């Protein structure tokens, strides 16, 4: 492993906030799916500091419980001033009021209107960190938004209480994640599969992003990393990400990338009823809408160029699929 990568892996879950005057957001989120039924959770511990106003920084505690049987998803959020929070710069330890996240467990509760979610969960047994970007880019100013997976294929147990109903979790599979930056990406789709139905030990992380420079938009940039059968296929170099194919809309996504060893083609789709809408503050000002589901369908074809063989990896309801946008015509109600 290169020295640059060793540093990034070692600091994967260290908070990056140092009171930056130009603004900062930072999230540590957990997500997992029920082993058999179309249920999932997403819990996010976030720091938000607006540009030029670090004194107004807050901690945000988010939680969503996705129910793919009723299609009634519960989303809640709590905000506290940063003085009531802790974001440790030496290890994974976050506190937002009484809510806490560590390297092995997390607990908390939040309420929005008549909806409430509380959780007390432990996790572990996952694999080593996965970098969506080349290691060197985690220590540069650009891109302004960074993302990595702290623990792919983590296993979750414990309990949640969703609007008074207790949900017992045993061996749900998902991931612990970390992202941060001085501003949100202008437009993106992000996807993840923590164990396919057909290949439970395989893990996919992929994004398609477009950046706005003045009045112009960059072409789609699509980094992709797939861990499969003991190998990591990192199709995430800058040139490869620019030449890869990525096209998404409401509520589909097609992507393809390749190198000299493998070719990957994939689709991620979900019905609009599978999504919740979330309002993300942006450090430079304004807000983005995040359309968020953890119940998407994913089909992936992997071709081995050395021997000409191919495999299809599929999941019916275990794919994470998010779209970040300024558009307000998507039709998904914004829950929080």
C-alpha positions as CSV (number, residue, x, y, z in Angstrom):
1,X,0.0,0.0,0.0
2,X,1.3,3.5,-0.9
3,X,2.2,5.9,2.0
4,X,-0.6,8.2,0.8
5,X,-3.2,5.5,1.1
6,X,-1.9,4.4,4.5
7,X,-2.5,7.9,5.8
8,X,-6.0,8.1,4.5
9,X,-7.0,4.6,5.7
10,X,-5.6,5.4,9.2
11,X,-7.6,8.7,9.4
12,X,-10.7,7.4,7.6
13,X,-13.0,8.2,10.4
14,X,-11.3,11.2,12.0
15,X,-13.3,14.4,11.9
16,X,-11.9,17.0,9.5
17,X,-13.5,20.0,11.1
18,X,-11.1,22.7,12.4
19,X,-13.4,25.7,12.5
20,X,-13.0,26.4,8.7
21,X,-14.1,29.9,7.9
22,X,-15.1,29.0,4.3
23,X,-17.7,26.6,5.6
24,X,-17.8,22.8,6.2
25,X,-20.2,19.9,6.3
26,X,-19.3,16.4,7.7
27,X,-21.3,13.3,8.1
28,X,-20.9,9.9,9.7
29,X,-23.7,7.7,8.6
30,X,-24.8,4.1,9.1
31,X,-27.1,2.2,6.9
32,X,-28.2,-1.5,6.7
33,X,-30.9,-3.8,5.3
34,X,-32.9,-6.6,6.8
35,X,-31.5,-10.0,5.8
36,X,-34.8,-11.0,4.0
37,X,-37.5,-8.4,4.2
38,X,-37.5,-5.0,2.4
39,X,-36.7,-3.0,5.6
40,X,-33.7,-0.6,6.0
41,X,-32.4,2.2,8.2
42,X,-30.2,5.2,7.6
43,X,-28.8,7.2,10.6
44,X,-26.6,10.2,10.1
45,X,-24.5,12.2,12.6
46,X,-23.7,15.5,10.8
47,X,-21.8,18.7,11.5
48,X,-22.8,21.8,9.5
49,X,-20.9,25.1,9.6
50,X,-22.0,27.9,7.3
51,X,-19.4,29.9,5.4
52,X,-18.0,32.8,7.4
53,X,-20.3,32.0,10.4
54,X,-18.6,29.2,12.3
55,X,-20.3,30.5,15.5
56,X,-23.6,29.3,14.0
57,X,-22.3,25.7,13.4
58,X,-24.7,22.9,14.5
59,X,-24.8,19.2,14.9
60,X,-27.6,17.4,13.0
61,X,-29.0,14.0,14.0
62,X,-31.0,12.3,11.2
63,X,-32.8,9.0,11.0
64,X,-34.9,7.3,8.4
65,X,-36.6,3.9,8.7
66,X,-37.6,2.5,5.2
67,X,-40.5,0.1,5.0
68,X,-40.8,-1.5,1.6
69,X,-43.9,-3.4,2.5
70,X,-46.1,-0.5,3.4
71,X,-44.0,2.2,1.6
72,X,-44.5,4.4,4.6
73,X,-41.0,5.6,5.5
74,X,-40.4,7.5,8.8
75,X,-37.9,10.4,8.7
76,X,-36.8,12.6,11.7
77,X,-34.2,15.1,12.5
78,X,-32.8,17.0,15.5
79,X,-30.4,20.0,15.6
80,X,-28.2,21.2,18.4
81,X,-25.6,24.0,18.6
82,X,-22.1,22.7,18.0
83,X,-21.2,23.6,21.6
84,X,-23.4,20.6,22.6
85,X,-21.6,18.2,20.3
86,X,-18.3,16.4,19.9
87,X,-16.6,15.5,16.6
88,X,-13.4,13.8,17.6
89,X,-10.4,14.4,15.3
90,X,-8.4,11.4,16.5
91,X,-10.9,8.5,16.3
92,X,-14.5,7.7,15.5
93,X,-16.4,9.3,18.4
94,X,-19.3,11.7,17.8
95,X,-21.8,13.1,20.2
96,X,-24.8,15.2,19.4
97,X,-26.3,15.9,22.7
98,X,-27.0,12.5,24.3
99,X,-26.7,10.7,21.0
100,X,-23.4,8.9,20.5
101,X,-21.5,7.1,17.8
102,X,-18.3,5.0,18.4
103,X,-16.3,2.4,16.5
104,X,-18.6,-0.4,17.7
105,X,-22.0,1.1,18.6
106,X,-24.3,4.1,18.3
107,X,-27.5,5.3,20.1
108,X,-29.8,8.2,20.0
109,X,-33.3,9.5,19.3
110,X,-35.0,12.2,17.3
111,X,-38.5,13.5,16.6
112,X,-40.1,15.5,13.9
113,X,-43.8,16.3,14.3
114,X,-45.6,13.2,15.3
115,X,-42.8,10.9,14.1
116,X,-40.1,9.6,16.3
117,X,-37.2,7.1,16.0
118,X,-34.9,5.9,18.8
119,X,-32.0,3.4,18.4
120,X,-29.4,1.5,20.3
121,X,-27.3,-0.6,17.9
122,X,-23.9,-2.3,17.8
123,X,-21.9,-3.1,14.6
124,X,-18.8,-4.8,13.4
125,X,-17.4,-7.8,11.5
126,X,-17.0,-5.7,8.3
127,X,-14.1,-5.3,6.0
128,X,-11.4,-2.6,5.7
129,X,-12.1,1.0,4.5
130,X,-13.0,1.6,0.9
131,X,-12.0,4.8,-0.9
132,X,-14.3,6.0,-3.7
133,X,-11.6,8.5,-4.8
134,X,-7.9,7.9,-5.5
135,X,-6.0,8.3,-2.1
136,X,-4.1,11.4,-3.2
137,X,-7.4,13.4,-3.7
138,X,-8.3,13.1,0.0
139,X,-5.6,15.5,0.9
140,X,-6.2,18.1,-1.7
141,X,-8.7,21.1,-1.9
142,X,-10.4,19.6,-5.0
143,X,-12.8,18.0,-5.2
144,X,-14.6,20.0,-2.5
145,X,-16.6,16.9,-1.4
146,X,-14.9,13.7,-0.2
147,X,-16.5,10.3,0.5
148,X,-15.4,6.9,1.7
149,X,-16.7,3.8,3.4
150,X,-15.3,3.3,6.8
151,X,-16.6,-0.3,7.2
152,X,-18.1,-2.1,4.3
153,X,-20.3,-5.2,5.0
154,X,-20.7,-4.2,8.6
155,X,-23.3,-6.3,10.6
156,X,-25.8,-4.6,12.9
157,X,-27.7,-5.8,15.9
158,X,-29.8,-4.2,18.6
159,X,-33.1,-2.4,18.6
160,X,-34.9,0.5,17.2
161,X,-38.2,2.1,18.2
162,X,-40.2,3.6,15.3
163,X,-43.3,5.6,16.3
164,X,-43.5,3.4,19.4
165,X,-43.1,0.1,17.6
166,X,-40.0,-1.9,18.6
167,X,-37.9,-3.3,15.8
168,X,-35.4,-6.0,16.8
169,X,-32.3,-6.1,14.5
170,X,-30.1,-9.2,14.2
171,X,-27.4,-9.5,11.6
172,X,-28.6,-6.7,9.3
173,X,-25.8,-6.0,6.7
174,X,-24.8,-2.5,5.6
175,X,-21.9,-0.1,6.1
176,X,-20.4,2.7,8.1
177,X,-19.6,5.8,6.0
178,X,-17.9,9.2,6.2
179,X,-18.2,12.2,3.9
180,X,-17.1,15.9,4.2
181,X,-16.3,19.0,2.3
182,X,-16.6,22.8,1.9
183,X,-19.7,22.5,-0.3
184,X,-22.0,19.8,-1.6
185,X,-21.5,18.4,-5.1
186,X,-23.7,20.4,-7.5
187,X,-25.5,17.3,-8.9
188,X,-24.9,13.6,-8.2
189,X,-26.2,10.1,-8.0
190,X,-24.7,7.9,-5.3
191,X,-25.2,4.2,-5.0
192,X,-24.0,1.3,-2.8
193,X,-24.8,-2.4,-2.4
194,X,-23.6,-4.0,0.8
195,X,-24.1,-7.6,-0.3
196,X,-26.0,-8.6,-3.4
197,X,-28.7,-11.2,-3.1
198,X,-26.8,-13.4,-5.6
199,X,-23.3,-12.6,-4.1
200,X,-23.6,-11.7,-0.4
201,X,-19.9,-11.0,0.1
202,X,-19.6,-8.5,-2.8
203,X,-19.7,-4.7,-2.2
204,X,-20.3,-1.9,-4.7
205,X,-19.7,1.8,-4.3
206,X,-20.4,4.1,-7.2
207,X,-21.3,7.8,-8.0
208,X,-22.0,9.9,-11.0
209,X,-21.4,13.6,-10.4
210,X,-21.6,16.8,-12.4
211,X,-19.9,20.0,-11.3
212,X,-20.9,23.6,-12.2
213,X,-18.1,25.9,-13.2
214,X,-19.5,29.4,-13.7
215,X,-22.5,28.8,-16.0
216,X,-21.0,25.6,-17.5
217,X,-21.5,22.0,-16.4
218,X,-18.7,19.4,-16.5
219,X,-19.5,16.1,-18.2
220,X,-20.6,13.3,-15.9
221,X,-17.8,11.9,-13.7
222,X,-18.3,8.3,-12.6
223,X,-15.9,6.7,-10.1
224,X,-16.7,3.0,-9.2
225,X,-15.2,0.5,-6.8
226,X,-16.3,-3.1,-6.7
227,X,-15.1,-5.7,-4.2
228,X,-15.9,-9.2,-5.6
229,X,-14.4,-12.7,-5.0
230,X,-11.5,-11.3,-3.0
231,X,-10.4,-8.6,-5.5
232,X,-11.0,-4.9,-5.5
233,X,-11.7,-3.4,-8.9
234,X,-11.0,0.4,-8.4
235,X,-12.2,2.1,-11.5
236,X,-11.8,5.5,-9.9
237,X,-8.9,7.3,-11.5
238,X,-9.7,10.8,-12.8
239,X,-9.4,10.0,-16.5
240,X,-11.2,6.7,-16.1
241,X,-14.0,8.4,-14.2
242,X,-14.4,11.0,-16.9
243,X,-14.5,8.5,-19.7
244,X,-16.9,6.2,-17.9
245,X,-20.6,6.3,-18.7
246,X,-23.1,7.6,-16.2
247,X,-26.7,8.8,-16.9
248,X,-29.4,9.2,-14.2
249,X,-32.7,10.8,-13.7
250,X,-35.9,10.4,-11.6
251,X,-35.6,7.5,-10.7
252,X,-33.1,5.5,-12.7
253,X,-29.4,5.3,-13.3
254,X,-27.3,3.5,-15.9
255,X,-23.5,3.4,-15.6
256,X,-20.5,1.6,-17.1
257,X,-16.8,1.6,-16.7
258,X,-13.8,-0.6,-17.6
259,X,-10.1,-1.0,-17.4
260,X,-7.7,-3.5,-19.1
261,X,-8.9,-6.3,-16.7
262,X,-12.7,-5.9,-16.3
263,X,-15.7,-4.2,-17.7
264,X,-18.7,-3.3,-15.4
265,X,-22.2,-2.3,-16.5
266,X,-24.9,-1.5,-14.0
267,X,-28.4,-0.1,-13.4
268,X,-30.0,1.1,-10.2
269,X,-33.7,1.9,-10.2
270,X,-36.4,2.5,-7.6
271,X,-40.1,3.6,-7.7
272,X,-40.7,7.1,-6.4
273,X,-42.6,5.7,-3.5
274,X,-39.3,4.2,-2.2
275,X,-37.7,7.6,-1.6
276,X,-37.8,10.2,1.1
277,X,-36.9,13.8,0.4
278,X,-34.3,15.5,2.7
279,X,-33.2,19.1,2.9
280,X,-29.4,19.5,3.1
281,X,-27.9,22.9,4.1
282,X,-25.1,23.9,1.8
283,X,-22.1,25.7,3.5
284,X,-21.9,28.5,0.8
285,X,-25.6,29.1,1.3
286,X,-29.0,27.7,0.3
287,X,-29.9,24.1,0.4
288,X,-29.9,21.0,-1.7
289,X,-32.6,18.3,-1.9
290,X,-31.5,14.7,-1.3
291,X,-33.8,12.0,-2.7
292,X,-32.9,9.0,-0.6
293,X,-33.8,5.3,-0.7
294,X,-32.2,2.2,0.7
295,X,-34.6,-0.1,-1.1
296,X,-33.5,0.1,-4.7
297,X,-33.0,-2.6,-7.3
298,X,-29.5,-3.1,-8.7
299,X,-28.2,-5.3,-11.6
300,X,-24.5,-5.4,-12.4
301,X,-22.7,-7.3,-15.1
302,X,-19.0,-7.9,-14.6
303,X,-16.9,-9.2,-17.5
304,X,-13.4,-10.6,-16.9
305,X,-11.4,-9.6,-20.0
306,X,-8.7,-12.2,-19.4
307,X,-10.9,-15.2,-20.0
308,X,-14.0,-13.7,-21.5
309,X,-16.3,-14.8,-18.7
310,X,-19.0,-12.7,-17.2
311,X,-21.2,-12.7,-14.1
312,X,-24.4,-11.0,-13.1
313,X,-24.8,-9.6,-9.6
314,X,-28.3,-8.6,-8.5
315,X,-30.3,-7.4,-5.6
316,X,-34.1,-6.8,-5.4
317,X,-34.2,-4.3,-2.6
318,X,-30.8,-3.8,-1.0
319,X,-29.3,-1.0,-3.0
320,X,-28.8,2.5,-1.7
321,X,-29.7,5.2,-4.2
322,X,-29.4,8.9,-3.6
323,X,-29.8,11.9,-5.9
324,X,-28.6,15.4,-4.8
325,X,-30.2,18.2,-6.8
326,X,-31.3,21.9,-6.9
327,X,-34.3,20.9,-8.9
328,X,-37.6,21.2,-7.1
329,X,-39.8,19.4,-9.6
330,X,-38.8,15.8,-8.6
331,X,-42.2,15.2,-6.9
332,X,-40.8,13.6,-3.7
333,X,-42.2,15.2,-0.6
334,X,-39.4,16.7,1.6
335,X,-39.9,15.0,5.0
336,X,-37.2,16.9,7.0
